[in-house]
Amino acid sequence: MKLVWYILGVILFFGGTIFILQGLGLYGEGGMTGQVVWAYIGAIMDVVGIVLVVVNRRRKTPPPAPKA
């Protein structure tokens, strides 16, 4: 489960970065380009992604169950 949260954090970070670039008009063409609200949403996504990665790196994995 730890790996799933780690991957989700990385995906959120990169997706948020794309949102920021599109919102500022620096990347691509489309409905998001040049609308600053998408840059704010991307920044929030970046922060959440970084938090997920950092928390999952610090969290210790539980020890394996003893064999009977």
A tleap script that builds the chain and sets N, CA, C and O, in Angstrom:
source leaprc.protein.ff14SB
mol = sequence {
  NMET LYS LEU VAL TRP TYR ILE LEU GLY VAL
  ILE LEU PHE PHE GLY GLY THR ILE PHE ILE
  LEU GLN GLY LEU GLY LEU TYR GLY GLU GLY
  GLY MET THR GLY GLN VAL VAL TRP ALA TYR
  ILE GLY ALA ILE MET ASP VAL VAL GLY ILE
  VAL LEU VAL VAL VAL ASN ARG ARG ARG LYS
  THR PRO PRO PRO ALA PRO LYS CALA
}
set mol.1.N position { 0.817 -1.193 0.000 }
set mol.1.CA position { 0.000 0.000 0.000 }
set mol.1.C position { 0.862 1.259 0.000 }
set mol.1.O position { 0.485 2.293 -0.551 }
set mol.2.N position { 2.037 1.143 0.637 }
set mol.2.CA position { 2.946 2.281 0.690 }
set mol.2.C position { 3.370 2.697 -0.726 }
set mol.2.O position { 3.473 3.886 -1.029 }
set mol.3.N position { 3.610 1.715 -1.573 }
set mol.3.CA position { 4.019 1.995 -2.947 }
set mol.3.C position { 2.922 2.721 -3.724 }
set mol.3.O position { 3.216 3.597 -4.538 }
set mol.4.N position { 1.674 2.365 -3.482 }
set mol.4.CA position { 0.550 3.000 -4.175 }
set mol.4.C position { 0.490 4.492 -3.835 }
set mol.4.O position { 0.326 5.324 -4.727 }
set mol.5.N position { 0.623 4.832 -2.545 }
set mol.5.CA position { 0.590 6.243 -2.140 }
set mol.5.C position { 1.794 7.002 -2.683 }
set mol.5.O position { 1.682 8.176 -3.037 }
set mol.6.N position { 2.944 6.337 -2.751 }
set mol.6.CA position { 4.140 6.961 -3.299 }
set mol.6.C position { 3.944 7.289 -4.783 }
set mol.6.O position { 4.252 8.396 -5.226 }
set mol.7.N position { 3.436 6.327 -5.539 }
set mol.7.CA position { 3.193 6.535 -6.972 }
set mol.7.C position { 2.144 7.622 -7.180 }
set mol.7.O position { 2.292 8.462 -8.068 }
set mol.8.N position { 1.085 7.615 -6.370 }
set mol.8.CA position { 0.058 8.644 -6.471 }
set mol.8.C position { 0.647 10.033 -6.209 }
set mol.8.O position { 0.288 10.996 -6.886 }
set mol.9.N position { 1.541 10.137 -5.240 }
set mol.9.CA position { 2.192 11.415 -4.954 }
set mol.9.C position { 3.023 11.912 -6.122 }
set mol.9.O position { 2.997 13.100 -6.442 }
set mol.10.N position { 3.756 11.020 -6.759 }
set mol.10.CA position { 4.576 11.399 -7.912 }
set mol.10.C position { 3.694 11.838 -9.084 }
set mol.10.O position { 3.987 12.828 -9.755 }
set mol.11.N position { 2.617 11.096 -9.319 }
set mol.11.CA position { 1.698 11.454 -10.410 }
set mol.11.C position { 1.054 12.814 -10.146 }
set mol.11.O position { 0.940 13.636 -11.055 }
set mol.12.N position { 0.632 13.052 -8.895 }
set mol.12.CA position { 0.050 14.349 -8.552 }
set mol.12.C position { 1.051 15.477 -8.764 }
set mol.12.O position { 0.694 16.543 -9.265 }
set mol.13.N position { 2.301 15.246 -8.384 }
set mol.13.CA position { 3.317 16.281 -8.557 }
set mol.13.C position { 3.517 16.642 -10.026 }
set mol.13.O position { 3.507 17.820 -10.384 }
set mol.14.N position { 3.697 15.634 -10.872 }
set mol.14.CA position { 3.930 15.922 -12.288 }
set mol.14.C position { 2.683 16.486 -12.968 }
set mol.14.O position { 2.782 17.373 -13.815 }
set mol.15.N position { 1.515 15.973 -12.598 }
set mol.15.CA position { 0.278 16.531 -13.141 }
set mol.15.C position { 0.089 17.981 -12.726 }
set mol.15.O position { -0.318 18.817 -13.533 }
set mol.16.N position { 0.387 18.279 -11.461 }
set mol.16.CA position { 0.284 19.653 -10.972 }
set mol.16.C position { 1.239 20.587 -11.694 }
set mol.16.O position { 0.901 21.737 -11.974 }
set mol.17.N position { 2.420 20.098 -11.991 }
set mol.17.CA position { 3.393 20.914 -12.720 }
set mol.17.C position { 2.878 21.247 -14.118 }
set mol.17.O position { 3.043 22.373 -14.586 }
set mol.18.N position { 2.262 20.289 -14.781 }
set mol.18.CA position { 1.672 20.542 -16.098 }
set mol.18.C position { 0.548 21.573 -15.977 }
set mol.18.O position { 0.434 22.469 -16.813 }
set mol.19.N position { -0.282 21.445 -14.936 }
set mol.19.CA position { -1.366 22.409 -14.716 }
set mol.19.C position { -0.804 23.816 -14.538 }
set mol.19.O position { -1.336 24.774 -15.099 }
set mol.20.N position { 0.269 23.943 -13.760 }
set mol.20.CA position { 0.879 25.259 -13.535 }
set mol.20.C position { 1.372 25.843 -14.852 }
set mol.20.O position { 1.100 27.002 -15.166 }
set mol.21.N position { 2.090 25.042 -15.612 }
set mol.21.CA position { 2.639 25.537 -16.879 }
set mol.21.C position { 1.531 25.930 -17.849 }
set mol.21.O position { 1.642 26.952 -18.526 }
set mol.22.N position { 0.474 25.143 -17.928 }
set mol.22.CA position { -0.630 25.495 -18.820 }
set mol.22.C position { -1.379 26.721 -18.310 }
set mol.22.O position { -1.760 27.589 -19.095 }
set mol.23.N position { -1.589 26.792 -17.011 }
set mol.23.CA position { -2.298 27.937 -16.448 }
set mol.23.C position { -1.559 29.244 -16.664 }
set mol.23.O position { -2.180 30.299 -16.797 }
set mol.24.N position { -0.243 29.179 -16.697 }
set mol.24.CA position { 0.555 30.384 -16.943 }
set mol.24.C position { 0.797 30.623 -18.433 }
set mol.24.O position { 1.427 31.612 -18.808 }
set mol.25.N position { 0.304 29.730 -19.274 }
set mol.25.CA position { 0.439 29.889 -20.717 }
set mol.25.C position { 1.810 29.517 -21.249 }
set mol.25.O position { 2.193 29.965 -22.329 }
set mol.26.N position { 2.561 28.701 -20.508 }
set mol.26.CA position { 3.912 28.333 -20.910 }
set mol.26.C position { 4.003 26.977 -21.606 }
set mol.26.O position { 5.056 26.612 -22.129 }
set mol.27.N position { 2.888 26.226 -21.612 }
set mol.27.CA position { 2.918 24.880 -22.178 }
set mol.27.C position { 1.589 24.571 -22.846 }
set mol.27.O position { 0.523 24.738 -22.253 }
set mol.28.N position { 1.671 24.121 -24.078 }
set mol.28.CA position { 0.511 23.594 -24.771 }
set mol.28.C position { -0.555 24.614 -25.146 }
set mol.28.O position { -0.460 25.803 -24.842 }
set mol.29.N position { -1.550 24.104 -25.806 }
set mol.29.CA position { -2.704 24.886 -26.226 }
set mol.29.C position { -3.952 24.172 -25.754 }
set mol.29.O position { -3.969 22.946 -25.645 }
set mol.30.N position { -4.988 24.925 -25.477 }
set mol.30.CA position { -6.234 24.299 -25.054 }
set mol.30.C position { -7.005 25.199 -24.111 }
set mol.30.O position { -6.682 26.376 -23.947 }
set mol.31.N position { -8.023 24.634 -23.495 }
set mol.31.CA position { -8.903 25.411 -22.639 }
set mol.31.C position { -8.266 25.893 -21.358 }
set mol.31.O position { -8.736 26.865 -20.767 }
set mol.32.N position { -7.204 25.236 -20.911 }
set mol.32.CA position { -6.555 25.620 -19.654 }
set mol.32.C position { -5.504 26.697 -19.855 }
set mol.32.O position { -5.104 27.352 -18.892 }
set mol.33.N position { -5.054 26.890 -21.066 }
set mol.33.CA position { -3.938 27.778 -21.330 }
set mol.33.C position { -4.293 29.226 -21.008 }
set mol.33.O position { -5.293 29.760 -21.487 }
set mol.34.N position { -3.456 29.842 -20.192 }
set mol.34.CA position { -3.610 31.260 -19.874 }
set mol.34.C position { -4.631 31.560 -18.781 }
set mol.34.O position { -4.896 32.732 -18.509 }
set mol.35.N position { -5.214 30.543 -18.144 }
set mol.35.CA position { -6.163 30.766 -17.060 }
set mol.35.C position { -5.452 30.477 -15.738 }
set mol.35.O position { -5.118 29.331 -15.437 }
set mol.36.N position { -5.230 31.519 -14.964 }
set mol.36.CA position { -4.404 31.432 -13.768 }
set mol.36.C position { -4.987 30.485 -12.718 }
set mol.36.O position { -4.242 29.938 -11.905 }
set mol.37.N position { -6.296 30.285 -12.724 }
set mol.37.CA position { -6.907 29.386 -11.744 }
set mol.37.C position { -6.297 27.988 -11.844 }
set mol.37.O position { -6.181 27.297 -10.832 }
set mol.38.N position { -5.911 27.565 -13.032 }
set mol.38.CA position { -5.303 26.242 -13.199 }
set mol.38.C position { -3.898 26.212 -12.610 }
set mol.38.O position { -3.442 25.162 -12.158 }
set mol.39.N position { -3.217 27.327 -12.610 }
set mol.39.CA position { -1.904 27.394 -11.964 }
set mol.39.C position { -2.049 27.213 -10.455 }
set mol.39.O position { -1.228 26.540 -9.831 }
set mol.40.N position { -3.081 27.806 -9.865 }
set mol.40.CA position { -3.324 27.634 -8.430 }
set mol.40.C position { -3.685 26.185 -8.106 }
set mol.40.O position { -3.185 25.616 -7.135 }
set mol.41.N position { -4.549 25.596 -8.921 }
set mol.41.CA position { -4.923 24.204 -8.708 }
set mol.41.C position { -3.691 23.303 -8.848 }
set mol.41.O position { -3.519 22.359 -8.077 }
set mol.42.N position { -2.849 23.592 -9.816 }
set mol.42.CA position { -1.610 22.826 -9.997 }
set mol.42.C position { -0.669 22.962 -8.820 }
set mol.42.O position { -0.010 21.996 -8.437 }
set mol.43.N position { -0.600 24.156 -8.239 }
set mol.43.CA position { 0.258 24.351 -7.072 }
set mol.43.C position { -0.239 23.516 -5.891 }
set mol.43.O position { 0.557 22.927 -5.160 }
set mol.44.N position { -1.546 23.471 -5.713 }
set mol.44.CA position { -2.121 22.646 -4.644 }
set mol.44.C position { -1.817 21.168 -4.901 }
set mol.44.O position { -1.473 20.429 -3.978 }
set mol.45.N position { -1.947 20.748 -6.153 }
set mol.45.CA position { -1.636 19.353 -6.498 }
set mol.45.C position { -0.164 19.040 -6.215 }
set mol.45.O position { 0.155 17.959 -5.721 }
set mol.46.N position { 0.725 19.976 -6.526 }
set mol.46.CA position { 2.152 19.778 -6.261 }
set mol.46.C position { 2.417 19.603 -4.769 }
set mol.46.O position { 3.162 18.711 -4.364 }
set mol.47.N position { 1.806 20.459 -3.958 }
set mol.47.CA position { 2.011 20.376 -2.507 }
set mol.47.C position { 1.506 19.039 -1.969 }
set mol.47.O position { 2.185 18.390 -1.174 }
set mol.48.N position { 0.318 18.631 -2.402 }
set mol.48.CA position { -0.241 17.353 -1.939 }
set mol.48.C position { 0.655 16.192 -2.387 }
set mol.48.O position { 0.892 15.260 -1.619 }
set mol.49.N position { 1.143 16.246 -3.609 }
set mol.49.CA position { 2.029 15.195 -4.107 }
set mol.49.C position { 3.322 15.111 -3.314 }
set mol.49.O position { 3.782 14.017 -2.989 }
set mol.50.N position { 3.909 16.253 -3.003 }
set mol.50.CA position { 5.146 16.269 -2.218 }
set mol.50.C position { 4.894 15.723 -0.815 }
set mol.50.O position { 5.701 14.955 -0.292 }
set mol.51.N position { 3.774 16.119 -0.205 }
set mol.51.CA position { 3.443 15.623 1.135 }
set mol.51.C position { 3.280 14.106 1.117 }
set mol.51.O position { 3.781 13.419 2.008 }
set mol.52.N position { 2.592 13.582 0.119 }
set mol.52.CA position { 2.413 12.127 0.036 }
set mol.52.C position { 3.752 11.399 -0.080 }
set mol.52.O position { 3.961 10.376 0.572 }
set mol.53.N position { 4.646 11.917 -0.894 }
set mol.53.CA position { 5.950 11.272 -1.072 }
set mol.53.C position { 6.763 11.349 0.221 }
set mol.53.O position { 7.343 10.349 0.644 }
set mol.54.N position { 6.811 12.519 0.847 }
set mol.54.CA position { 7.608 12.680 2.060 }
set mol.54.C position { 7.060 11.825 3.193 }
set mol.54.O position { 7.828 11.170 3.898 }
set mol.55.N position { 5.752 11.821 3.378 }
set mol.55.CA position { 5.156 11.034 4.452 }
set mol.55.C position { 5.416 9.546 4.229 }
set mol.55.O position { 5.718 8.821 5.176 }
set mol.56.N position { 5.304 9.096 2.999 }
set mol.56.CA position { 5.518 7.677 2.723 }
set mol.56.C position { 6.984 7.278 2.833 }
set mol.56.O position { 7.284 6.124 3.136 }
set mol.57.N position { 7.888 8.196 2.597 }
set mol.57.CA position { 9.305 7.870 2.768 }
set mol.57.C position { 9.677 7.789 4.233 }
set mol.57.O position { 10.572 7.028 4.602 }
set mol.58.N position { 9.006 8.563 5.079 }
set mol.58.CA position { 9.320 8.572 6.510 }
set mol.58.C position { 8.622 7.453 7.272 }
set mol.58.O position { 9.098 7.014 8.319 }
set mol.59.N position { 7.495 6.996 6.743 }
set mol.59.CA position { 6.725 5.973 7.445 }
set mol.59.C position { 7.462 4.639 7.380 }
set mol.59.O position { 7.950 4.227 6.328 }
set mol.60.N position { 7.528 3.982 8.521 }
set mol.60.CA position { 8.216 2.689 8.582 }
set mol.60.C position { 7.243 1.588 8.182 }
set mol.60.O position { 6.052 1.646 8.489 }
set mol.61.N position { 7.768 0.600 7.501 }
set mol.61.CA position { 6.930 -0.547 7.140 }
set mol.61.C position { 6.826 -1.468 8.345 }
set mol.61.O position { 7.803 -1.643 9.073 }
set mol.62.N position { 5.663 -2.057 8.566 }
set mol.62.CA position { 5.510 -2.945 9.711 }
set mol.62.C position { 6.370 -4.198 9.536 }
set mol.62.O position { 6.599 -4.649 8.414 }
set mol.63.N position { 6.844 -4.757 10.655 }
set mol.63.CA position { 7.657 -5.980 10.533 }
set mol.63.C position { 6.806 -7.141 10.031 }
set mol.63.O position { 5.593 -7.164 10.241 }
set mol.64.N position { 7.431 -8.088 9.378 }
set mol.64.CA position { 6.659 -9.238 8.868 }
set mol.64.C position { 6.079 -10.054 10.019 }
set mol.64.O position { 6.642 -10.104 11.113 }
set mol.65.N position { 4.956 -10.683 9.751 }
set mol.65.CA position { 4.306 -11.516 10.763 }
set mol.65.C position { 5.163 -12.744 11.036 }
set mol.65.O position { 5.753 -13.311 10.116 }
set mol.66.N position { 5.231 -13.151 12.291 }
set mol.66.CA position { 6.055 -14.343 12.604 }
set mol.66.C position { 5.431 -15.611 12.003 }
set mol.66.O position { 4.211 -15.754 11.915 }
set mol.67.N position { 6.304 -16.501 11.604 }
set mol.67.CA position { 5.835 -17.759 11.035 }
set mol.67.C position { 5.487 -18.723 12.155 }
set mol.67.O position { 6.144 -18.769 13.196 }
set mol.68.N position { 4.457 -19.474 11.915 }
set mol.68.CA position { 4.007 -20.422 12.958 }
set mol.68.C position { 4.828 -21.685 12.969 }
set mol.68.O position { 4.578 -22.576 13.781 }
savepdb mol mol.pdb
quit
